[in-house]
Amino acid sequence: MRKFAERLKELRQERGLSIAVLGKQTDIGAASVFRWEQGESDIKSDYLIRLSRFFDVTTDYLLGLED
């Protein structure tokens, strides 16, 4: 899940969002976003889909399966 953590942080920073703002805009707790970016916990599929839609990327991209 290291690639996911990198991609999530990269996408968030590219859009100039703090962890708290991303959490608020996606209705995901900021603590969860922080743990995902740190690679401390795995993401559930419903949150993965929510983030892929928010960032307009595929789930495969977020997971590091495609570029």
DSSP file (Angstrom, degrees, kcal/mol; ACC not computed):
  #  RESIDUE AA STRUCTURE BP1 BP2  ACC     N-H-->O    O-->H-N    N-H-->O    O-->H-N    TCO  KAPPA ALPHA  PHI   PSI    X-CA   Y-CA   Z-CA
    1    1 A M     >        0   0    0      0, 0.0     4,-2.2     0, 0.0     5,-0.2   0.000 360.0 360.0 360.0   4.2    0.0    0.0    0.0
    2    2 A R  H  >  +     0   0    0      1,-0.2     4,-2.1     2,-0.2     5,-0.2   0.901 360.0  52.0 -60.6 -40.6    3.0    2.3   -0.1
    3    3 A K  H  > S+     0   0    0      1,-0.2     4,-2.7     2,-0.2    -1,-0.2   0.902 107.4  52.8 -63.9 -40.6    2.2    3.3   -3.6
    4    4 A F  H  > S+     0   0    0     59,-0.3     4,-2.9     1,-0.2     5,-0.2   0.934 107.9  51.0 -59.1 -46.2   -1.3    4.2   -2.6
    5    5 A A  H  X S+     0   0    0     -4,-2.2     4,-2.1     1,-0.2    -1,-0.2   0.912 112.4  46.8 -58.3 -43.9    0.0    6.4    0.3
    6    6 A E  H  X S+     0   0    0     -4,-2.1     4,-2.4     2,-0.2    -1,-0.2   0.925 113.8  46.8 -64.4 -45.7    2.3    8.2   -2.2
    7    7 A R  H  X S+     0   0    0     -4,-2.7     4,-2.8    55,-0.3     5,-0.2   0.914 111.5  50.8 -66.1 -42.8   -0.3    8.8   -4.8
    8    8 A L  H  X S+     0   0    0     -4,-2.9     4,-2.4    54,-0.2    -1,-0.2   0.943 113.3  44.9 -60.2 -48.4   -2.9   10.0   -2.3
    9    9 A K  H  X S+     0   0    0     -4,-2.1     4,-2.7    -5,-0.2     5,-0.2   0.911 113.5  51.0 -63.1 -42.1   -0.5   12.5   -0.8
   10   10 A E  H  X S+     0   0    0     -4,-2.4     4,-2.5     2,-0.2    -2,-0.2   0.932 111.8  46.0 -61.3 -47.8    0.6   13.7   -4.2
   11   11 A L  H  X S+     0   0    0     -4,-2.8     4,-1.2     2,-0.2    -1,-0.2   0.904 113.6  49.7 -63.2 -41.9   -2.9   14.2   -5.5
   12   12 A R  H  <>S+     0   0    0     -4,-2.4     5,-2.3    -5,-0.2     3,-0.4   0.938 113.8  44.7 -62.8 -47.2   -3.9   16.1   -2.3
   13   13 A Q  H ><5S+     0   0    0     -4,-2.7     3,-1.6     1,-0.2    -2,-0.2   0.868 106.3  59.9 -68.1 -36.5   -0.9   18.3   -2.4
   14   14 A E  H 3<5S+     0   0    0     -4,-2.5    -1,-0.2     1,-0.3    -2,-0.2   0.829 108.9  45.6 -59.0 -31.6   -1.3   19.0   -6.2
   15   15 A R  T 3<5S-     0   0    0     -4,-1.2    -1,-0.3    -3,-0.4    -2,-0.2   0.383 115.2-118.1 -93.8   3.1   -4.7   20.4   -5.4
   16   16 A G  T < 5 +     0   0    0     -3,-1.6     2,-0.4     1,-0.2    -3,-0.2   0.819  62.3 149.2  67.9  32.1   -3.4   22.5   -2.5
   17   17 A L      < -     0   0    0     -5,-2.3    -1,-0.2    -6,-0.1     2,-0.1  -0.784  41.2-139.0-101.4 139.9   -5.6   20.6    0.0
   18   18 A S     >  -     0   0    0     -2,-0.4     4,-2.5     1,-0.1     5,-0.2  -0.457  33.0-106.9 -80.4 166.8   -4.8   20.0    3.7
   19   19 A I  H  > S+     0   0    0      1,-0.2     4,-2.5     2,-0.2     5,-0.2   0.910 121.9  51.6 -60.0 -42.0   -5.7   16.6    5.1
   20   20 A A  H  > S+     0   0    0      2,-0.2     4,-2.3     1,-0.2    -1,-0.2   0.908 110.2  47.2 -63.8 -42.8   -8.5   18.2    7.0
   21   21 A V  H  > S+     0   0    0      2,-0.2     4,-2.8     1,-0.2     5,-0.2   0.919 111.8  50.3 -67.1 -43.1  -10.0   19.9    3.9
   22   22 A L  H  X S+     0   0    0     -4,-2.5     4,-1.7     1,-0.2     6,-0.2   0.937 111.4  49.7 -58.7 -45.5   -9.7   16.7    1.9
   23   23 A G  H  X>S+     0   0    0     -4,-2.5     5,-2.6    -5,-0.2     4,-0.9   0.913 112.5  46.8 -58.5 -43.9  -11.5   14.8    4.7
   24   24 A K  H  <5S+     0   0    0     -4,-2.3     3,-0.4     1,-0.2    -2,-0.2   0.914 112.5  48.8 -66.1 -43.1  -14.2   17.4    4.9
   25   25 A Q  H  <5S+     0   0    0     -4,-2.8    -1,-0.2     1,-0.2    -2,-0.2   0.749 120.9  36.1 -71.5 -23.2  -14.8   17.6    1.1
   26   26 A T  H  <5S-     0   0    0     -4,-1.7    -1,-0.2    -5,-0.2    -2,-0.2   0.417 107.8-119.5-107.1  -0.7  -15.0   13.8    0.8
   27   27 A D  T  <5S+     0   0    0     -4,-0.9     2,-0.4    -3,-0.4    -3,-0.2   0.910  71.5 130.8  58.9  44.3  -16.8   13.1    4.1
   28   28 A I      < -     0   0    0     -5,-2.6    -1,-0.3    -6,-0.2    -2,-0.2  -0.982  66.4-102.0-124.6 137.6  -13.8   11.0    5.4
   29   29 A G    >>  -     0   0    0     -2,-0.4     4,-1.9     1,-0.1     3,-0.6  -0.328  22.0-132.7 -61.4 136.7  -12.2   11.5    8.7
   30   30 A A  H 3> S+     0   0    0      1,-0.2     4,-2.6     2,-0.2     5,-0.2   0.842 106.6  59.6 -59.1 -34.5   -8.9   13.4    8.6
   31   31 A A  H 3> S+     0   0    0      2,-0.2     4,-2.3     1,-0.2    -1,-0.2   0.875 104.6  49.8 -63.6 -36.3   -7.4   10.8   10.9
   32   32 A S  H <> S+     0   0    0     -3,-0.6     4,-2.5     2,-0.2    -2,-0.2   0.936 110.3  49.2 -66.3 -46.4   -8.1    8.1    8.3
   33   33 A V  H  X S+     0   0    0     -4,-1.9     4,-2.4     1,-0.2    -2,-0.2   0.919 111.5  50.4 -59.2 -43.4   -6.6   10.2    5.5
   34   34 A F  H  X S+     0   0    0     -4,-2.6     4,-1.8     1,-0.2    -1,-0.2   0.932 110.5  48.5 -60.0 -47.6   -3.5   10.8    7.7
   35   35 A R  H  X>S+     0   0    0     -4,-2.3     5,-2.8     1,-0.2     6,-0.8   0.876 111.3  50.5 -63.2 -37.8   -3.1    7.1    8.5
   36   36 A W  H ><5S+     0   0    0     -4,-2.5     3,-0.9     1,-0.2    -1,-0.2   0.927 110.5  49.0 -65.1 -44.0   -3.5    6.2    4.8
   37   37 A E  H 3<5S+     0   0    0     -4,-2.4    -1,-0.2     1,-0.3    -2,-0.2   0.815 112.6  48.1 -66.2 -29.2   -0.8    8.7    3.8
   38   38 A Q  H 3<5S-     0   0    0     -4,-1.8    -1,-0.3    -5,-0.2    -2,-0.2   0.534 112.3-121.0 -85.2  -7.5    1.5    7.4    6.4
   39   39 A G  T <<5S+     0   0    0     -3,-0.9    -3,-0.2    -4,-0.5    -2,-0.1   0.737  76.0 127.6  73.4  22.9    0.9    3.8    5.3
   40   40 A E  S   <S+     0   0    0     -5,-2.8     2,-0.3    -6,-0.2    -4,-0.2   0.660  70.0  19.9 -87.4 -17.3   -0.4    2.9    8.8
   41   41 A S  S    S-     0   0    0     -6,-0.8     2,-0.2    -9,-0.1    -2,-0.2  -0.989  76.7-112.3-149.6 158.2   -3.7    1.4    7.7
   42   42 A D        -     0   0    0     -2,-0.3     2,-0.3    -3,-0.1    -6,-0.1  -0.596  33.2-119.2 -89.5 151.9   -5.4   -0.1    4.6
   43   43 A I        -     0   0    0     -2,-0.2     2,-0.2    -7,-0.1    -1,-0.0  -0.696  20.2-125.1 -93.2 142.2   -8.2    1.6    2.9
   44   44 A K    >>  -     0   0    0     -2,-0.3     4,-2.1     1,-0.1     3,-0.6  -0.536  27.4-112.7 -81.1 153.2  -11.7    0.1    2.5
   45   45 A S  H 3> S+     0   0    0      1,-0.2     4,-2.4     2,-0.2     5,-0.2   0.841 113.6  56.2 -59.2 -37.7  -13.1   -0.2   -1.0
   46   46 A D  H 3> S+     0   0    0      1,-0.2     4,-1.9     2,-0.2    -1,-0.2   0.880 110.7  44.9 -65.7 -35.3  -15.9    2.3   -0.5
   47   47 A Y  H <> S+     0   0    0     -3,-0.6     4,-2.5     2,-0.2    -1,-0.2   0.860 110.4  54.9 -73.4 -35.5  -13.4    5.0    0.5
   48   48 A L  H  X S+     0   0    0     -4,-2.1     4,-2.3     2,-0.2    -2,-0.2   0.927 110.2  45.9 -61.5 -44.8  -11.1    4.1   -2.3
   49   49 A I  H  X S+     0   0    0     -4,-2.4     4,-2.2     2,-0.2     5,-0.2   0.912 111.0  52.9 -64.1 -43.3  -13.9    4.6   -4.8
   50   50 A R  H  X S+     0   0    0     -4,-1.9     4,-2.1     1,-0.2    -2,-0.2   0.913 111.9  45.2 -59.8 -43.8  -14.9    7.9   -3.2
   51   51 A L  H  X S+     0   0    0     -4,-2.5     4,-2.6     2,-0.2    -1,-0.2   0.885 110.1  53.8 -69.1 -38.4  -11.3    9.2   -3.4
   52   52 A S  H  X>S+     0   0    0     -4,-2.3     5,-2.3     1,-0.2     4,-0.7   0.896 111.8  45.6 -64.7 -38.0  -10.9    8.1   -7.0
   53   53 A R  H  <5S+     0   0    0     -4,-2.2     3,-0.3     3,-0.2    -1,-0.2   0.910 112.0  51.5 -68.6 -42.0  -14.1    9.9   -8.0
   54   54 A F  H  <5S+     0   0    0     -4,-2.1    -2,-0.2     1,-0.2    -1,-0.2   0.925 118.7  36.0 -60.6 -45.7  -13.0   13.0   -6.1
   55   55 A F  H  <5S-     0   0    0     -4,-2.6    -1,-0.2    -5,-0.1    -2,-0.2   0.493 107.5-125.6 -87.4  -3.8   -9.6   13.1   -7.8
   56   56 A D  T  <5S+     0   0    0     -4,-0.7     2,-0.3    -3,-0.3    -3,-0.2   0.927  70.1 118.1  57.1  49.3  -11.0   11.9  -11.1
   57   57 A V      < -     0   0    0     -5,-2.3    -1,-0.2    -6,-0.2    -2,-0.1  -0.880  68.3 -95.8-133.2 166.4   -8.6    9.0  -11.4
   58   58 A T     >  -     0   0    0     -2,-0.3     4,-2.0     1,-0.1     5,-0.1  -0.435  26.3-121.2 -80.6 159.2   -9.0    5.3  -11.5
   59   59 A T  H  > S+     0   0    0      1,-0.2     4,-2.3     2,-0.2     6,-0.2   0.867 115.9  58.8 -64.8 -35.1   -8.8    3.1   -8.4
   60   60 A D  H  >>S+     0   0    0      2,-0.2     5,-3.0     1,-0.2     6,-0.9   0.886 104.5  50.4 -60.9 -38.5   -6.0    1.2  -10.2
   61   61 A Y  H >45S+     0   0    0      4,-0.2     3,-1.3     3,-0.2    -2,-0.2   0.950 110.0  49.2 -64.0 -48.2   -4.1    4.5  -10.5
   62   62 A L  H 3<5S+     0   0    0     -4,-2.0   -55,-0.3     1,-0.3   -54,-0.2   0.873 112.2  48.8 -58.9 -37.2   -4.5    5.2   -6.8
   63   63 A L  H 3<5S-     0   0    0     -4,-2.3   -59,-0.3    -5,-0.1    -1,-0.3   0.537 116.8-113.6 -82.1  -5.9   -3.4    1.7   -5.9
   64   64 A G  T <<5S+     0   0    0     -3,-1.3    -3,-0.2    -4,-0.6    -2,-0.1   0.688  82.6 122.1  84.0  18.3   -0.3    2.0   -8.1
   65   65 A L  S   <S+     0   0    0     -5,-3.0     2,-0.3    -6,-0.2    -4,-0.2   0.652  78.8  19.5 -87.8 -16.7   -1.5   -0.6  -10.6
   66   66 A E              0   0    0     -6,-0.9    -2,-0.2    -8,-0.1    -1,-0.1  -0.975 360.0 360.0-146.6 158.9   -1.3    1.8  -13.6
   67   67 A D              0   0    0     -2,-0.3    -6,-0.1    -3,-0.1    -1,-0.0   0.413 360.0 360.0 -98.0 360.0    0.3    5.1  -14.4
